[in-house]
Amino acid sequence: MTPGAYPQPHILPPSAEVVLPGGLKIASYGHRVVARLIDGVLMVAIITSLNFAMGDSFARVITSTSPGRYNSTYMLTPLGAALTLLITVALEVVVVSLFGGQVGKLALGLRITNAESLRSPIGWGWAFGRYLIINVAFAACFVPGLLFYLSPLWNQPLRRGWHDRMMKTMVTRKATG
């Protein structure tokens, strides 16, 4: 399937459901947000559990005082930072490349597919590329990262984020009934 075969944005209203070959539909932005929230809760639960289990070898609270001031900073240790990165890569790259989506997407029946072939899973390189693009945008500044997450809102009717367009992917779901 070639990208030109998709319905053109000026033909369909933004709320229209786009049905693709193979019984797939374009995932709604709401589904994507809920999936990301599930992923966030899972990540916080894992990191918090590690923090409790490992204590000071995972993270430390550093306090400093001066006359009239009390400052406290929570800092990951090098081991804590490495484990956090490893868990993030496992959930965002390994799971996507092996199963076709992060845990939240999979729980909601969503899949990250190749935009041309509509195949999922998309493979290691594409999964790592999506992960890297989003994280570089957030590392540059919060606003670019936020814009990447919001970009499916103005790419209608296919709802492809900038990271999806750069990596030639899209988020789909099985059509029902």
C-alpha positions, 0 to 999 in steps of 0.5 A: 500500500502506498501512502497516496492510497490513504484517504485525503484529509480534505475529504474526511472530517477530523472525527471520521474513522479511517478504515484501512485494509486488513481490518485496521482503523486509525487509533484515536488520540484519546486511546493513545493518551490513555495508553501513554498514561498506562505506560507512565503508571507502569514505569513509576511503579517499577522505578518506585519498587526498585527505589524501595528495594535498593534504597540508597544504592538506587537514589539518595536525598541530598540536603544542604542548609544555609542560614534561613534555607533548607534545600533537598534534592532527590538524585539517582545514583549511577546504578539507579540512572542505568537501571532507569534507562534500561527499564525505559529501553525495555518498555519502549524499544524491546516490547515495541519491536517484539510485540508491536506496541508499548504495554499500554497500547497492547492493553488497549488493542493498539499496535504500532504498524509500518505505514506502508505495509501495515505490518506489526511489529515494526522491528528493532531499528524503527522502534529504537528510532521512534524512542530516540526521536521523542527523547531527543525532543524532550532532552532539547526542551520540554516544549518540542517533546510536548509538541511531538506528543500533540502532533497527532491532533493536527495530522488528520485523519491519519493521526500520525505524530511527527515521530510516526511520520519520521519513522514511517509508522502509524498507530492502529487498532482492530476494527470491530463489527 
